[in-house]
């Protein structure tokens, strides 16, 4: 089983002060494989399955 990555700050801001969600390529790929999508709700579902902190949005 893959290791759960350590998570850091959940939100960073772009130059326009718009919030940017932080998740990695591995999470995106797994969410797409499981749910067909890597939207914040799917990333949060994946994180919940892994016992990790959800995205804040």
PyMOL commands that place a pseudoatom at each C-alpha (Angstrom):
pseudoatom trace, name=CA, resn=UNK, resi=1, chain=A, elem=C, hetatm=0, pos=[0.000, 0.000, 0.000]
pseudoatom trace, name=CA, resn=UNK, resi=2, chain=A, elem=C, hetatm=0, pos=[1.290, 3.449, -0.860]
pseudoatom trace, name=CA, resn=UNK, resi=3, chain=A, elem=C, hetatm=0, pos=[2.390, 5.766, 1.901]
pseudoatom trace, name=CA, resn=UNK, resi=4, chain=A, elem=C, hetatm=0, pos=[0.159, 8.708, 2.736]
pseudoatom trace, name=CA, resn=UNK, resi=5, chain=A, elem=C, hetatm=0, pos=[2.079, 11.884, 1.859]
pseudoatom trace, name=CA, resn=UNK, resi=6, chain=A, elem=C, hetatm=0, pos=[2.601, 14.545, 4.485]
pseudoatom trace, name=CA, resn=UNK, resi=7, chain=A, elem=C, hetatm=0, pos=[0.337, 17.512, 3.879]
pseudoatom trace, name=CA, resn=UNK, resi=8, chain=A, elem=C, hetatm=0, pos=[1.267, 21.087, 4.369]
pseudoatom trace, name=CA, resn=UNK, resi=9, chain=A, elem=C, hetatm=0, pos=[-0.711, 24.272, 4.051]
pseudoatom trace, name=CA, resn=UNK, resi=10, chain=A, elem=C, hetatm=0, pos=[-4.000, 23.653, 2.255]
pseudoatom trace, name=CA, resn=UNK, resi=11, chain=A, elem=C, hetatm=0, pos=[-4.442, 27.011, 0.507]
pseudoatom trace, name=CA, resn=UNK, resi=12, chain=A, elem=C, hetatm=0, pos=[-2.026, 29.369, -1.136]
pseudoatom trace, name=CA, resn=UNK, resi=13, chain=A, elem=C, hetatm=0, pos=[-2.888, 32.547, -2.995]
pseudoatom trace, name=CA, resn=UNK, resi=14, chain=A, elem=C, hetatm=0, pos=[-2.102, 33.381, -6.602]
pseudoatom trace, name=CA, resn=UNK, resi=15, chain=A, elem=C, hetatm=0, pos=[-0.926, 36.780, -7.741]
pseudoatom trace, name=CA, resn=UNK, resi=16, chain=A, elem=C, hetatm=0, pos=[-4.549, 37.869, -8.072]
pseudoatom trace, name=CA, resn=UNK, resi=17, chain=A, elem=C, hetatm=0, pos=[-5.233, 36.819, -4.435]
pseudoatom trace, name=CA, resn=UNK, resi=18, chain=A, elem=C, hetatm=0, pos=[-7.472, 33.994, -5.650]
pseudoatom trace, name=CA, resn=UNK, resi=19, chain=A, elem=C, hetatm=0, pos=[-7.187, 30.894, -3.439]
pseudoatom trace, name=CA, resn=UNK, resi=20, chain=A, elem=C, hetatm=0, pos=[-5.357, 27.949, -5.000]
pseudoatom trace, name=CA, resn=UNK, resi=21, chain=A, elem=C, hetatm=0, pos=[-6.048, 24.442, -3.696]
pseudoatom trace, name=CA, resn=UNK, resi=22, chain=A, elem=C, hetatm=0, pos=[-2.985, 22.338, -2.988]
pseudoatom trace, name=CA, resn=UNK, resi=23, chain=A, elem=C, hetatm=0, pos=[-2.928, 18.673, -3.907]
pseudoatom trace, name=CA, resn=UNK, resi=24, chain=A, elem=C, hetatm=0, pos=[-0.293, 16.589, -5.618]
pseudoatom trace, name=CA, resn=UNK, resi=25, chain=A, elem=C, hetatm=0, pos=[-0.188, 14.721, -8.922]
pseudoatom trace, name=CA, resn=UNK, resi=26, chain=A, elem=C, hetatm=0, pos=[-0.490, 11.353, -7.190]
pseudoatom trace, name=CA, resn=UNK, resi=27, chain=A, elem=C, hetatm=0, pos=[-3.732, 12.409, -5.480]
pseudoatom trace, name=CA, resn=UNK, resi=28, chain=A, elem=C, hetatm=0, pos=[-5.066, 13.795, -8.741]
pseudoatom trace, name=CA, resn=UNK, resi=29, chain=A, elem=C, hetatm=0, pos=[-4.261, 10.602, -10.652]
pseudoatom trace, name=CA, resn=UNK, resi=30, chain=A, elem=C, hetatm=0, pos=[-5.760, 8.306, -7.998]
pseudoatom trace, name=CA, resn=UNK, resi=31, chain=A, elem=C, hetatm=0, pos=[-8.926, 10.435, -7.758]
pseudoatom trace, name=CA, resn=UNK, resi=32, chain=A, elem=C, hetatm=0, pos=[-9.314, 10.310, -11.547]
pseudoatom trace, name=CA, resn=UNK, resi=33, chain=A, elem=C, hetatm=0, pos=[-8.834, 6.519, -11.534]
pseudoatom trace, name=CA, resn=UNK, resi=34, chain=A, elem=C, hetatm=0, pos=[-11.348, 6.008, -8.708]
pseudoatom trace, name=CA, resn=UNK, resi=35, chain=A, elem=C, hetatm=0, pos=[-13.957, 8.658, -9.456]
pseudoatom trace, name=CA, resn=UNK, resi=36, chain=A, elem=C, hetatm=0, pos=[-13.259, 9.811, -13.027]
pseudoatom trace, name=CA, resn=UNK, resi=37, chain=A, elem=C, hetatm=0, pos=[-12.530, 13.328, -11.766]
pseudoatom trace, name=CA, resn=UNK, resi=38, chain=A, elem=C, hetatm=0, pos=[-10.108, 15.284, -9.580]
pseudoatom trace, name=CA, resn=UNK, resi=39, chain=A, elem=C, hetatm=0, pos=[-12.453, 18.045, -8.418]
pseudoatom trace, name=CA, resn=UNK, resi=40, chain=A, elem=C, hetatm=0, pos=[-12.127, 19.153, -4.759]
pseudoatom trace, name=CA, resn=UNK, resi=41, chain=A, elem=C, hetatm=0, pos=[-15.001, 16.867, -3.706]
pseudoatom trace, name=CA, resn=UNK, resi=42, chain=A, elem=C, hetatm=0, pos=[-13.250, 13.822, -5.237]
pseudoatom trace, name=CA, resn=UNK, resi=43, chain=A, elem=C, hetatm=0, pos=[-9.884, 14.803, -3.731]
pseudoatom trace, name=CA, resn=UNK, resi=44, chain=A, elem=C, hetatm=0, pos=[-11.625, 15.120, -0.343]
pseudoatom trace, name=CA, resn=UNK, resi=45, chain=A, elem=C, hetatm=0, pos=[-13.255, 11.704, -0.780]
pseudoatom trace, name=CA, resn=UNK, resi=46, chain=A, elem=C, hetatm=0, pos=[-9.847, 10.201, -1.527]
pseudoatom trace, name=CA, resn=UNK, resi=47, chain=A, elem=C, hetatm=0, pos=[-8.313, 11.954, 1.468]
pseudoatom trace, name=CA, resn=UNK, resi=48, chain=A, elem=C, hetatm=0, pos=[-11.155, 10.735, 3.686]
pseudoatom trace, name=CA, resn=UNK, resi=49, chain=A, elem=C, hetatm=0, pos=[-10.493, 7.158, 2.508]
pseudoatom trace, name=CA, resn=UNK, resi=50, chain=A, elem=C, hetatm=0, pos=[-6.838, 7.649, 3.474]
pseudoatom trace, name=CA, resn=UNK, resi=51, chain=A, elem=C, hetatm=0, pos=[-7.605, 9.311, 6.811]
pseudoatom trace, name=CA, resn=UNK, resi=52, chain=A, elem=C, hetatm=0, pos=[-5.941, 12.552, 5.678]
pseudoatom trace, name=CA, resn=UNK, resi=53, chain=A, elem=C, hetatm=0, pos=[-6.960, 16.179, 6.170]
pseudoatom trace, name=CA, resn=UNK, resi=54, chain=A, elem=C, hetatm=0, pos=[-9.490, 17.394, 3.565]
pseudoatom trace, name=CA, resn=UNK, resi=55, chain=A, elem=C, hetatm=0, pos=[-8.940, 20.331, 1.240]
pseudoatom trace, name=CA, resn=UNK, resi=56, chain=A, elem=C, hetatm=0, pos=[-10.364, 23.596, 2.505]
pseudoatom trace, name=CA, resn=UNK, resi=57, chain=A, elem=C, hetatm=0, pos=[-12.404, 25.451, -0.097]
for i in range(1, 57): cmd.bond("trace and resi %d" % i, "trace and resi %d" % (i + 1))
show_as sticks, trace
zoom trace
